[in-house]
Amino acid sequence: MEGAELRCTVAVEEPLPGAQGPRRRVLRDALVVLGRNELREPVLRVIGGGAAAAPLSFALGGGAARLFTRFAGEGRAAVRLGPGGAQLLLSNCPPAALRPFLRLLRLKLAAGPRGAPRGPRLLARPPPAFAAISPLQQRDLPGGGEARGRRPAQATGVARRPQARLSAEQDAVLSAVLSGKSVFFTGCAGTGKSYLLKRIVGSLPPQSTYATASTGVAACHVGGTTLHAFAGIGSGKAPLEQCIQLAERPGVRQHWLACQHLIIDEISMVDGKFFDKLEAVARAVRKRDEPFGGIQLIICGDFLQLPPVCKANEETKFCFQAKSWRKCIQINMELTEVRRQTDKTFISLLSAVRLGRCTEEVARLLMQTATNRAERDGILATWLCTHKDDVELTNERCLQQLSGEVHTFEALDSDPVLVKLIDAQCPVGSRVELKLGAQVMLAKNLDVSQGLVNGARGVVVGFESEQKGLPKVRFLCRVTKVIKVERWVFKGPSGVYLSRQQLPLKLAWAISIHKSQGMSLDCVEISLSRVFENGQAYVALSRARSLAGLRVLDFDPKVVRADPSVLQFYRQLRSHQLLTRDSLHTRSEVDDEKENRKCS
């Protein structure tokens, strides 16, 4: 039953009379079920510890039970059964399953018993000692019938943002991942790859799931670390034997052995030779001959975007060209529904540019944007640069040209010694300097329904006199908001969680094309004359939400190009995708038929 069951690790701590400490039992891969006993009181039943172990039941009646949910986002929570009572420590829970479980538990506790059990009648069936709990009813909410029309999360004070529904394509990818398959999913910019990846991360057990990406900023978006940091083999250019020795170091080896699900985002920038080296290292360290040492791979990215960074004299080798790619990836899926842009003309233009096609119509539309007035309400267009040095110089110069006082905001890091590592992975710096009139953009989703998303553009219109002088920003989405400190959490190389608390703002007169990946920008100005990579022009153009918010300067059709080997890979992928979907559909029908036979 959705929300009433949870698969996780449970540590049961029970006080012992006269003992100095509680008795502690740890049940791994346990099933926790929320139900009711014969008195109609809520009960937690823990099933685990082997087939012969009897289930453990803990009554939650009396109103003394307390929930501790501060670390629910990390897959941890605790249930205390009252003063001096037992305590259940839940860990390694998929966050996407833990949150609805805790919400249901909180509401059932607030509702109390379903009413006193009726007195015994002649020949009446005795009430069950345990029954799975019913779904949420209106009477469970505070106020009963009077609470009609109020959302449960609001009624109990549990803040919860509405979660967008997955498309059929996204749901198929998630189902494949949860079935244990190694999956590569791709799609053009704006098809919701990043959103889907976060849903996947939240649906897997944290202790055996390692989220990585080819860059630090991309890794931060999924709450993980860089692929190189996870692997622990440096650049991977050393001989295989030396790489295995590096991975055998105690701290690194522990992660390789604990990993059951490895997520890799922005796969297009991972070198194919490095991927082959990782696959061989995984088999050697884990001492298992299965592909990638038996680790399930969840790989995401678009090979038609930015390629691996290579030296001038080196040949680019994509991951799909790696020798081990085919034996490691069981299912390939491409997302096709574009969600970032809604203008069909712009979507068609971007699709052509992604494939390296620059027709006369595409060139005409892009050259027309040179006269667009992208500025509005004092918010200037962000200049997308091919080189990061141009970004730093532009932002520093523009900030200095503004009159008025500089307001400086220092970050609070979990480990100041690792500030350089945190800088590499966090989208905001350790110091944010602002002035009145500074052009800024959000670096985190704050309120999707209002348009306050990662990449939303705005201008600083004031500073609060209290609360440390927090900045007030007017955004293009017509929302003016005081921006408060937010927290980013990600894993360090040793697996320890690192965090940074800072304003989710960055200067936005200019931003590099590399750093713009994953963003949706309201107004963009692009100079494509210095484009030097395949797919770079497409990445820049696809950041814009619309043609009206885009201004392209010195356009040259020659900058629109795509790697021929990548185009061939996608042609093959699409020709096989229909067969894969038919296979999955047929397999699902066969499973349903088997289930029906069991039931009949």
Backbone torsions as a table, in degrees:
resi	resn	phi	psi	omega
1	MET	NA	131.0	-174.6
2	GLU	-61.2	125.6	177.1
3	GLY	88.8	-18.0	-175.2
4	ALA	-98.7	-6.8	-179.9
5	GLU	-128.2	147.6	-177.6
6	LEU	-146.9	128.7	177.2
7	ARG	-101.2	120.8	-175.2
8	CYS	-166.9	-174.7	172.0
9	THR	-95.4	133.5	-178.2
10	VAL	-123.0	123.9	171.5
11	ALA	-103.3	117.4	-178.9
12	VAL	-99.7	117.8	177.8
13	GLU	-112.0	117.2	-178.2
14	GLU	-121.6	129.6	179.4
15	PRO	-67.6	143.4	177.7
16	LEU	-113.3	133.8	-179.6
17	PRO	-59.5	125.9	176.2
18	GLY	77.8	-2.4	-178.9
19	ALA	-89.4	153.2	-179.8
20	GLN	-73.2	-35.0	-178.2
21	GLY	-133.2	167.2	-178.9
22	PRO	-76.7	159.0	172.0
23	ARG	-80.5	133.4	-174.4
24	ARG	-122.2	128.3	175.1
25	ARG	-125.5	134.6	179.6
26	VAL	-112.1	122.7	179.4
27	LEU	-113.9	111.0	-178.9
28	ARG	-90.4	148.2	-177.8
29	ASP	52.2	45.7	-179.5
30	ALA	-88.7	156.4	174.9
31	LEU	-108.0	120.7	178.0
32	VAL	-104.2	123.5	-176.2
33	VAL	-120.4	131.0	176.3
34	LEU	-93.4	124.4	-179.0
35	GLY	-147.0	-163.7	177.1
36	ARG	-132.0	149.2	177.5
37	ASN	-94.4	-171.3	-177.1
38	GLU	-65.9	-18.0	176.0
39	LEU	-90.3	5.9	-179.8
40	ARG	66.6	22.2	176.7
41	GLU	-89.4	146.8	176.5
42	PRO	-65.3	139.7	-176.5
43	VAL	-136.5	140.3	170.5
44	LEU	-102.6	124.9	176.9
45	ARG	-110.8	128.8	-178.8
46	VAL	-111.4	120.0	-178.8
47	ILE	-114.7	118.2	-178.3
48	GLY	175.4	-177.0	178.6
49	GLY	84.0	19.9	178.7
50	GLY	108.0	159.6	-175.4
51	ALA	-65.5	-31.6	-176.0
52	ALA	-84.2	-12.5	-176.6
53	ALA	-72.3	135.1	179.1
54	ALA	-76.1	144.4	177.7
55	PRO	-62.7	148.3	176.2
56	LEU	-102.8	133.1	-179.6
57	SER	-120.4	137.6	-178.5
58	PHE	-132.2	114.3	178.7
59	ALA	-73.6	137.9	-178.0
60	LEU	-109.9	13.6	-177.0
61	GLY	-72.3	174.5	176.5
62	GLY	88.0	-7.6	177.3
63	GLY	73.6	9.0	-176.8
64	ALA	-93.1	-11.6	-178.1
65	ALA	-68.1	142.5	179.1
66	ARG	-128.1	144.3	178.4
67	LEU	-109.0	140.2	176.4
68	PHE	-121.8	110.1	-168.4
69	THR	-122.9	16.5	-175.8
70	ARG	-58.5	-35.6	-175.8
71	PHE	-106.3	29.0	179.6
72	ALA	-62.6	-32.6	178.5
73	GLY	-65.0	-20.4	177.6
74	GLU	-100.3	8.4	176.6
75	GLY	83.7	23.6	-179.1
76	ARG	-129.2	146.2	176.2
77	ALA	-161.7	169.5	179.3
78	ALA	-141.3	146.4	175.0
79	VAL	-123.6	117.7	177.8
80	ARG	-105.2	129.3	-171.8
81	LEU	-89.6	23.0	177.8
82	GLY	114.1	168.1	-179.6
83	PRO	-57.5	123.4	179.0
84	GLY	78.2	3.4	-178.1
85	GLY	-93.9	-175.9	180.0
86	ALA	-71.4	162.4	178.1
87	GLN	-134.3	132.3	178.5
88	LEU	-108.4	119.8	179.2
89	LEU	-103.7	113.0	-178.0
90	LEU	-97.2	130.1	179.4
91	SER	-143.5	168.5	-178.4
92	ASN	54.2	37.8	177.9
93	CYS	-92.7	135.3	170.0
94	PRO	-59.8	119.7	-176.2
95	PRO	-54.8	-34.9	-180.0
96	ALA	-66.1	-24.3	176.4
97	ALA	-92.4	-32.0	-177.7
98	LEU	-67.8	-42.0	-176.2
99	ARG	-60.4	-51.5	177.6
100	PRO	-64.4	-31.4	177.6
101	PHE	-63.9	-46.7	-179.8
102	LEU	-66.2	-37.4	179.0
103	ARG	-64.7	-44.3	177.7
104	LEU	-63.6	-43.1	179.7
105	LEU	-62.0	-44.5	-179.5
106	ARG	-61.3	-43.0	-178.4
107	LEU	-69.5	-38.3	178.8
108	LYS	-68.3	-35.6	176.0
109	LEU	-65.7	-40.3	179.9
110	ALA	-66.9	-32.2	-179.5
111	ALA	-74.5	-26.6	-179.9
112	GLY	75.3	-167.8	179.6
113	PRO	-60.8	150.8	-179.2
114	ARG	-75.5	8.3	-175.0
115	GLY	117.5	150.9	-177.9
116	ALA	-63.4	143.4	179.0
117	PRO	-66.9	142.3	179.7
118	ARG	-67.5	154.3	179.2
119	GLY	-65.7	155.8	-177.1
120	PRO	-66.4	139.5	175.6
121	ARG	-117.7	157.9	-180.0
122	LEU	-59.1	128.2	179.1
123	LEU	66.9	9.2	179.6
124	ALA	-71.5	145.5	177.8
125	ARG	-74.7	130.0	-179.9
126	PRO	-64.0	146.6	179.1
127	PRO	-63.3	144.9	-179.2
128	PRO	-67.3	147.4	178.5
129	ALA	-69.5	-25.1	178.2
130	PHE	-154.9	131.6	176.9
131	ALA	-137.3	138.1	178.8
132	ALA	-56.8	142.6	-173.5
133	ILE	-72.4	151.3	-179.1
134	SER	-80.6	160.2	175.9
135	PRO	-62.6	167.8	-179.9
136	LEU	-61.4	133.5	176.2
137	GLN	-116.2	163.3	179.8
138	GLN	-59.9	-33.8	-178.2
139	ARG	-70.9	-15.8	177.3
140	ASP	-71.9	-22.6	-176.0
141	LEU	-78.6	148.0	176.2
142	PRO	-56.8	128.7	-179.3
143	GLY	94.9	-5.5	178.0
144	GLY	55.1	-122.9	-177.8
145	GLY	-66.1	-26.2	-179.0
146	GLU	-69.0	-18.7	-176.9
147	ALA	-84.9	5.9	-177.3
148	ARG	-58.7	133.6	-179.6
149	GLY	94.4	-11.4	177.3
150	ARG	-95.9	139.5	178.5
151	ARG	-73.9	141.0	-177.4
152	PRO	-55.5	-41.7	-176.8
153	ALA	-63.3	-35.8	179.0
154	GLN	-74.0	-37.1	-177.0
155	ALA	-64.6	-29.6	-178.0
156	THR	-102.3	1.8	-179.7
157	GLY	80.8	9.5	178.8
158	VAL	-90.3	107.4	-179.3
159	ALA	-72.3	128.1	179.9
160	ARG	-150.0	124.5	178.9
161	ARG	-78.7	140.3	177.2
162	PRO	-62.1	136.7	-177.2
163	GLN	-96.8	128.4	-179.2
164	ALA	-65.2	146.4	-180.0
165	ARG	-79.7	139.8	177.8
166	LEU	-72.4	145.8	173.6
167	SER	-73.3	170.7	179.5
168	ALA	-61.2	-38.3	178.7
169	GLU	-64.7	-47.1	-179.3
170	GLN	-64.0	-39.7	179.9
171	ASP	-65.4	-34.2	177.9
172	ALA	-66.4	-38.4	177.4
173	VAL	-65.0	-47.5	-179.7
174	LEU	-60.2	-41.5	179.2
175	SER	-63.3	-40.4	178.8
176	ALA	-64.0	-40.7	178.5
177	VAL	-63.7	-46.5	-177.7
178	LEU	-68.7	-18.3	176.1
179	SER	-81.3	-5.3	176.7
180	GLY	96.7	4.3	-178.4
181	LYS	-78.3	149.4	170.1
182	SER	-83.6	124.0	-166.9
183	VAL	-126.5	138.8	165.5
184	PHE	-115.5	122.1	174.7
185	PHE	-123.2	143.0	-172.7
186	THR	-137.3	-172.8	-179.4
187	GLY	155.2	159.9	179.3
188	CYS	-72.2	171.5	-178.8
189	ALA	-60.8	137.6	176.3
190	GLY	90.1	8.3	179.9
191	THR	-92.9	6.7	174.6
192	GLY	85.2	28.4	179.6
193	LYS	-64.6	-45.6	-178.2
194	SER	-64.5	-41.8	179.1
195	TYR	-63.1	-44.9	179.3
196	LEU	-62.7	-39.4	-178.9
197	LEU	-63.0	-38.8	177.7
198	LYS	-65.7	-36.9	176.6
199	ARG	-65.0	-38.0	178.9
200	ILE	-66.0	-45.8	179.0
201	VAL	-56.8	-42.9	-179.0
202	GLY	-71.5	-12.7	-177.8
203	SER	-98.7	-0.5	-178.0
204	LEU	-114.0	152.7	-179.6
205	PRO	-65.7	126.4	-172.9
206	PRO	-60.7	-38.3	-172.9
207	GLN	-67.6	-25.0	-179.4
208	SER	-111.2	7.8	-179.4
209	THR	-112.1	126.9	178.8
210	TYR	-119.7	114.6	179.1
211	ALA	-93.4	125.1	-178.5
212	THR	-134.7	168.6	175.3
213	ALA	-154.3	166.4	-177.7
214	SER	-73.6	-22.4	178.7
215	THR	-126.4	158.5	-178.7
216	GLY	-64.7	-41.6	-179.0
217	VAL	-64.9	-43.4	178.1
218	ALA	-64.1	-36.8	178.1
219	ALA	-64.6	-37.9	179.6
220	CYS	-63.5	-35.9	-179.9
221	HIS	-61.4	-29.0	179.7
222	VAL	-105.4	10.9	176.9
223	GLY	68.8	29.4	-176.6
224	GLY	-123.1	-146.8	-178.5
225	THR	-134.9	174.5	178.6
226	THR	-72.8	154.5	179.8
227	LEU	-62.0	-38.7	179.5
228	HIS	-64.4	-39.5	179.5
229	ALA	-66.4	-39.9	178.0
230	PHE	-64.4	-44.8	-174.5
231	ALA	-66.2	-36.8	178.1
232	GLY	69.6	24.7	-178.9
233	ILE	-118.7	22.5	179.2
234	GLY	66.0	-138.8	-179.7
235	SER	-74.7	-14.2	-178.7
236	GLY	79.2	7.2	-178.8
237	LYS	-87.9	-8.1	177.4
238	ALA	-72.1	162.1	176.0
239	PRO	-55.9	153.5	-175.4
240	LEU	-56.3	-43.1	-178.6
241	GLU	-59.1	-39.7	179.5
242	GLN	-70.2	-37.8	177.6
243	CYS	-64.0	-39.4	178.0
244	ILE	-64.4	-41.1	177.4
245	GLN	-61.0	-40.8	177.7
246	LEU	-63.8	-40.7	-179.2
247	ALA	-73.8	-17.3	179.7
248	GLU	-83.0	-5.1	177.1
249	ARG	-59.5	144.7	-171.6
250	PRO	-49.5	-51.1	-177.2
251	GLY	-65.9	-39.5	-178.6
252	VAL	-73.5	-44.7	-177.9
253	ARG	-58.9	-37.8	-179.4
254	GLN	-58.6	-40.2	-179.4
255	HIS	-71.6	-39.8	177.1
256	TRP	-60.0	-39.3	-178.8
257	LEU	-74.9	-34.8	-177.6
258	ALA	-76.9	-24.0	-174.0
259	CYS	-70.8	123.7	172.5
260	GLN	-113.8	-24.1	-179.1
261	HIS	-133.0	114.5	-179.5
262	LEU	-110.4	120.1	179.3
263	ILE	-102.7	131.6	178.1
264	ILE	-127.8	115.2	178.6
265	ASP	-100.9	160.0	-178.5
266	GLU	52.2	53.0	-175.5
267	ILE	-66.3	-21.2	-177.2
268	SER	-61.8	-25.4	-177.5
269	MET	-94.5	4.2	176.8
270	VAL	-91.7	128.6	-179.0
271	ASP	-71.0	137.9	-178.6
272	GLY	-62.6	-34.9	178.2
273	LYS	-66.5	-37.2	177.8
274	PHE	-66.7	-37.2	178.6
275	PHE	-63.2	-44.3	178.0
276	ASP	-61.3	-39.8	179.6
277	LYS	-64.5	-41.4	178.5
278	LEU	-62.0	-42.8	-178.0
279	GLU	-62.0	-41.9	179.3
280	ALA	-69.0	-39.4	178.3
281	VAL	-63.5	-42.1	-179.6
282	ALA	-59.8	-44.6	179.6
283	ARG	-65.9	-38.0	-177.6
284	ALA	-71.3	-46.3	-176.7
285	VAL	-69.7	-40.7	-177.9
286	ARG	-83.6	-9.6	179.8
287	LYS	54.3	46.6	178.0
288	ARG	-136.8	138.9	-174.3
289	ASP	-88.2	-7.2	178.5
290	GLU	-64.3	156.9	176.8
291	PRO	-52.8	132.1	-178.6
292	PHE	56.2	30.7	175.8
293	GLY	65.5	23.3	179.2
294	GLY	86.4	3.1	178.5
295	ILE	-77.7	135.2	173.7
296	GLN	-77.3	128.9	179.9
297	LEU	-102.3	132.6	171.2
298	ILE	-122.5	104.1	-170.8
299	ILE	-115.3	135.3	-174.9
300	CYS	-133.8	147.6	175.6
301	GLY	151.9	175.0	-179.1
302	ASP	-129.0	110.0	-177.9
303	PHE	-66.8	-12.6	177.0
304	LEU	-87.9	6.1	173.2
305	GLN	-101.3	-139.1	-171.1
306	LEU	-72.0	132.6	-178.8
307	PRO	-84.1	175.1	175.7
308	PRO	-60.1	146.8	177.5
309	VAL	-82.3	117.9	-178.8
310	CYS	-128.6	158.0	175.1
311	LYS	-71.3	162.2	-173.6
312	ALA	-58.1	-33.9	-176.1
313	ASN	-94.3	5.7	-179.0
314	GLU	-101.3	146.9	178.1
315	GLU	-87.0	134.1	178.9
316	THR	-71.8	129.6	176.8
317	LYS	-128.3	112.5	180.0
318	PHE	-76.1	162.3	-178.5
319	CYS	-64.0	-33.7	179.8
320	PHE	-68.6	-12.8	175.7
321	GLN	-92.2	-1.8	177.9
322	ALA	-66.7	147.2	-178.8
323	LYS	-62.2	-31.9	-174.4
324	SER	-93.0	-1.7	-173.0
325	TRP	-59.7	-50.6	-173.8
326	ARG	-65.8	-36.3	-178.7
327	LYS	-77.4	-18.5	-179.5
328	CYS	-88.3	-33.7	-174.0
329	ILE	-100.3	120.2	-178.2
330	GLN	-91.7	-33.2	-176.8
331	ILE	-133.5	131.5	173.6
332	ASN	-113.2	131.6	179.7
333	MET	-137.1	141.9	178.0
334	GLU	-118.5	125.8	174.4
335	LEU	-81.3	135.0	-175.1
336	THR	-120.4	-13.8	-176.8
337	GLU	-85.0	111.5	-179.4
338	VAL	-80.2	129.6	-177.9
339	ARG	-114.8	-20.2	-177.5
340	ARG	-72.7	-46.7	-179.7
341	GLN	-105.4	147.8	179.1
342	THR	-115.7	-17.1	179.4
343	ASP	-74.8	115.9	-176.8
344	LYS	-62.5	-34.3	178.5
345	THR	-64.1	-43.6	-179.9
346	PHE	-68.1	-39.3	178.3
347	ILE	-61.9	-43.5	179.2
348	SER	-64.4	-39.7	177.9
349	LEU	-61.9	-47.7	-179.1
350	LEU	-63.7	-36.9	179.3
351	SER	-62.3	-40.1	178.7
352	ALA	-67.3	-44.5	-179.6
353	VAL	-63.3	-39.3	179.6
354	ARG	-58.5	-36.1	-179.2
355	LEU	-89.0	8.1	177.8
356	GLY	78.0	19.3	-178.1
357	ARG	-103.4	126.1	177.4
358	CYS	-125.2	85.4	178.8
359	THR	-73.6	171.8	177.9
360	GLU	-61.1	-37.2	179.9
361	GLU	-67.2	-41.6	178.2
362	VAL	-62.2	-46.7	179.8
363	ALA	-62.1	-40.4	-179.8
364	ARG	-63.0	-46.4	-179.1
365	LEU	-63.5	-40.4	-179.0
366	LEU	-70.1	-39.1	179.0
367	MET	-68.9	-29.7	177.5
368	GLN	-64.2	-28.2	-176.7
369	THR	-68.8	-13.6	-179.1
370	ALA	-60.7	-23.9	-179.7
371	THR	-97.1	0.5	-179.9
372	ASN	-63.5	140.6	173.5
373	ARG	-98.5	92.8	-174.7
374	ALA	-80.2	-15.8	-178.4
375	GLU	-75.3	148.1	176.2
376	ARG	-160.0	137.5	177.0
377	ASP	55.1	37.1	178.5
378	GLY	78.3	6.3	-179.8
379	ILE	-102.5	117.8	-175.8
380	LEU	-87.2	160.1	176.1
381	ALA	-70.2	140.0	176.1
382	THR	-80.1	131.6	179.1
383	TRP	-88.2	118.7	177.3
384	LEU	-88.0	122.8	-175.3
385	CYS	-110.0	149.4	176.0
386	THR	-81.0	-22.6	-176.3
387	HIS	-123.0	133.4	-174.3
388	LYS	-68.9	-26.2	177.8
389	ASP	-61.6	-37.2	177.6
390	ASP	-63.7	-35.0	-179.6
391	VAL	-63.7	-51.2	-176.9
392	GLU	-62.1	-43.8	-179.3
393	LEU	-64.8	-42.7	-178.7
394	THR	-64.2	-47.7	-178.5
395	ASN	-65.4	-41.2	179.1
396	GLU	-64.4	-44.1	-178.7
397	ARG	-64.2	-45.0	-178.1
398	CYS	-66.2	-37.3	178.4
399	LEU	-66.8	-40.5	179.6
400	GLN	-65.2	-31.7	-178.1
401	GLN	-72.2	-18.4	177.3
402	LEU	-76.1	138.5	174.9
403	SER	-81.7	166.7	177.4
404	GLY	104.3	175.3	-174.8
405	GLU	-79.3	143.5	174.5
406	VAL	-86.0	128.3	176.2
407	HIS	-105.1	118.6	-175.7
408	THR	-106.7	134.4	179.9
409	PHE	-124.5	117.1	-179.1
410	GLU	-92.9	139.5	179.6
411	ALA	-76.9	153.7	172.4
412	LEU	-109.1	107.2	-177.4
413	ASP	-98.8	148.3	179.6
414	SER	-66.9	-28.9	179.2
415	ASP	-142.3	94.6	-178.0
416	PRO	-58.1	-24.0	179.7
417	VAL	-65.4	-29.3	-177.1
418	LEU	-99.4	32.0	-175.0
419	VAL	-60.9	-36.9	-180.0
420	LYS	-66.2	-39.4	177.4
421	LEU	-65.2	-42.8	179.2
422	ILE	-65.6	-39.4	177.1
423	ASP	-57.7	-39.0	-176.5
424	ALA	-70.1	-25.4	-175.1
425	GLN	-106.5	-21.0	-176.1
426	CYS	-93.0	138.9	-178.3
427	PRO	-73.4	-10.4	176.8
428	VAL	-119.8	150.6	-175.4
429	GLY	-81.7	171.2	178.7
430	SER	-69.5	-22.5	176.7
431	ARG	-130.5	128.7	175.7
432	VAL	-116.0	120.7	179.2
433	GLU	-111.1	128.7	-176.4
434	LEU	-133.0	155.8	171.5
435	LYS	-135.7	165.3	172.7
436	LEU	-61.9	126.3	-177.8
437	GLY	93.0	1.2	179.9
438	ALA	-66.9	135.6	175.7
439	GLN	-81.5	124.1	-174.9
440	VAL	-134.2	164.3	171.3
441	MET	-138.0	151.5	176.4
442	LEU	-71.9	142.9	177.8
443	ALA	-111.9	16.1	-179.1
444	LYS	-160.7	148.3	173.9
445	ASN	-70.6	122.1	177.5
446	LEU	-106.6	-45.5	179.3
447	ASP	-153.5	96.3	-175.5
448	VAL	-61.4	-37.4	-177.1
449	SER	-62.9	-28.5	179.5
450	GLN	-94.4	-4.2	-178.1
451	GLY	90.3	7.4	179.2
452	LEU	-87.1	80.3	-174.1
453	VAL	-119.5	169.8	176.9
454	ASN	-57.9	118.0	-178.0
455	GLY	102.7	-7.9	179.1
456	ALA	-61.7	132.1	-174.6
457	ARG	-94.3	146.6	178.7
458	GLY	-160.1	-178.5	178.5
459	VAL	-136.4	140.9	179.5
460	VAL	-73.4	122.1	-177.6
461	VAL	-112.2	-0.5	178.5
462	GLY	171.5	175.0	177.3
463	PHE	-133.6	138.9	178.2
464	GLU	-66.2	143.8	177.0
465	SER	-77.0	-20.6	178.2
466	GLU	-115.6	-174.4	177.0
467	GLN	51.6	49.3	174.4
468	LYS	62.9	25.4	176.5
469	GLY	63.2	41.7	-177.2
470	LEU	-62.0	144.5	-176.8
471	PRO	-77.3	145.8	173.5
472	LYS	-105.5	125.5	-173.3
473	VAL	-120.4	133.5	172.7
474	ARG	-99.3	123.1	-175.2
475	PHE	-101.9	160.5	178.2
476	LEU	-64.2	-22.6	179.4
477	CYS	-78.3	11.6	176.7
478	ARG	69.6	27.3	176.0
479	VAL	-115.0	131.2	173.4
480	THR	-110.1	126.0	-170.8
481	LYS	-144.5	141.2	170.3
482	VAL	-77.7	123.3	-175.5
483	ILE	-91.5	121.8	-179.5
484	LYS	-101.2	167.9	-179.1
485	VAL	-67.3	136.8	176.0
486	GLU	-117.3	170.0	-176.5
487	ARG	-124.3	132.0	174.2
488	TRP	-110.7	136.4	180.0
489	VAL	-127.0	133.5	177.9
490	PHE	-154.8	163.6	-177.3
491	LYS	-87.2	139.4	173.3
492	GLY	-86.3	177.9	-178.1
493	PRO	-58.9	-31.7	-178.2
494	SER	-88.0	5.2	-180.0
495	GLY	89.3	-7.7	178.6
496	VAL	-76.5	139.0	179.6
497	TYR	-74.0	131.5	174.4
498	LEU	-111.2	156.3	-179.8
499	SER	-146.4	156.5	173.1
500	ARG	-137.4	132.6	173.7
501	GLN	-109.4	120.8	-175.3
502	GLN	-161.9	164.2	173.6
503	LEU	-62.3	135.3	179.0
504	PRO	-81.9	52.2	-177.6
505	LEU	-130.8	148.0	172.5
506	LYS	-142.3	149.8	178.0
507	LEU	-61.4	141.8	-168.9
508	ALA	-131.5	22.7	169.1
509	TRP	-63.3	-33.7	179.5
510	ALA	-148.5	153.0	175.7
511	ILE	-151.9	148.0	-179.0
512	SER	-78.4	152.9	178.7
513	ILE	-61.5	-39.5	179.4
514	HIS	-60.5	-44.7	-177.2
515	LYS	-75.1	-13.0	-178.3
516	SER	-85.3	-7.5	-178.3
517	GLN	-58.5	131.9	-178.7
518	GLY	90.8	-10.3	-177.7
519	MET	-91.2	156.0	170.8
520	SER	-120.4	112.0	-174.0
521	LEU	-104.0	138.7	-177.0
522	ASP	-75.6	-40.0	-178.8
523	CYS	-141.5	124.6	-170.6
524	VAL	-132.2	138.8	170.8
525	GLU	-120.1	130.2	-173.3
526	ILE	-129.4	132.0	170.2
527	SER	-110.1	111.4	-172.6
528	LEU	-96.5	6.0	-175.6
529	SER	-67.0	-22.8	-177.0
530	ARG	-105.0	16.8	176.6
531	VAL	-61.5	131.7	-175.9
532	PHE	-128.5	2.4	-178.2
533	GLU	-127.3	150.5	168.3
534	ASN	-61.8	137.9	177.4
535	GLY	82.1	-10.5	-176.1
536	GLN	-67.8	-40.3	178.0
537	ALA	-63.6	-40.0	179.2
538	TYR	-64.2	-44.4	179.2
539	VAL	-58.3	-43.9	-178.6
540	ALA	-64.8	-48.9	-177.1
541	LEU	-65.1	-36.1	-175.7
542	SER	-76.9	-3.2	174.3
543	ARG	-72.3	-27.5	-175.9
544	ALA	-73.8	145.0	177.6
545	ARG	-79.5	-27.8	-175.4
546	SER	-154.7	163.8	175.2
547	LEU	-64.9	-33.6	-178.2
548	ALA	-66.3	-27.4	-179.6
549	GLY	-96.5	17.8	-175.7
550	LEU	-122.9	136.3	173.9
551	ARG	-132.4	115.7	-178.2
552	VAL	-106.0	123.9	179.5
553	LEU	-103.7	155.2	178.8
554	ASP	35.7	56.0	-178.0
555	PHE	-72.5	135.9	176.0
556	ASP	-130.4	120.1	-178.3
557	PRO	-54.5	-22.8	-177.7
558	LYS	-66.6	-20.5	-178.3
559	VAL	-77.4	-12.5	178.4
560	VAL	-86.8	103.4	-178.6
561	ARG	-152.1	154.5	178.5
562	ALA	-136.4	150.6	-178.6
563	ASP	-71.0	126.9	-178.6
564	PRO	-57.7	-37.1	-179.6
565	SER	-67.2	-33.2	177.8
566	VAL	-69.9	-42.5	178.1
567	LEU	-59.1	-41.2	178.3
568	GLN	-64.8	-39.7	178.5
569	PHE	-60.3	-43.5	-178.8
570	TYR	-71.5	-31.4	175.1
571	ARG	-63.0	-42.3	178.2
572	GLN	-68.0	-39.4	-179.8
573	LEU	-61.1	-46.0	-177.6
574	ARG	-66.6	-34.7	179.7
575	SER	-68.6	-26.8	179.7
576	HIS	-94.0	-16.8	-173.9
577	GLN	-64.2	-40.7	179.3
578	LEU	-61.9	-40.6	178.2
579	LEU	-63.9	-40.2	179.6
580	THR	-63.4	-44.3	-179.6
581	ARG	-64.2	-41.6	177.8
582	ASP	-62.3	-38.9	-179.8
583	SER	-64.7	-45.3	179.6
584	LEU	-64.4	-40.1	-179.6
585	HIS	-64.0	-43.8	179.5
586	THR	-64.2	-41.8	179.4
587	ARG	-62.1	-38.2	179.1
588	SER	-64.9	-40.3	178.8
589	GLU	-64.7	-40.0	178.6
590	VAL	-62.8	-43.8	179.0
591	ASP	-62.4	-40.6	178.6
592	ASP	-62.9	-40.4	-179.6
593	GLU	-64.8	-41.1	177.4
594	LYS	-62.2	-42.0	-179.1
595	GLU	-64.7	-38.9	178.9
596	ASN	-64.2	-37.7	179.0
597	ARG	-65.7	-38.4	178.6
598	LYS	-63.0	-42.2	-176.4
599	CYS	-70.0	-31.5	-178.9
600	SER	-87.6	NA	NA
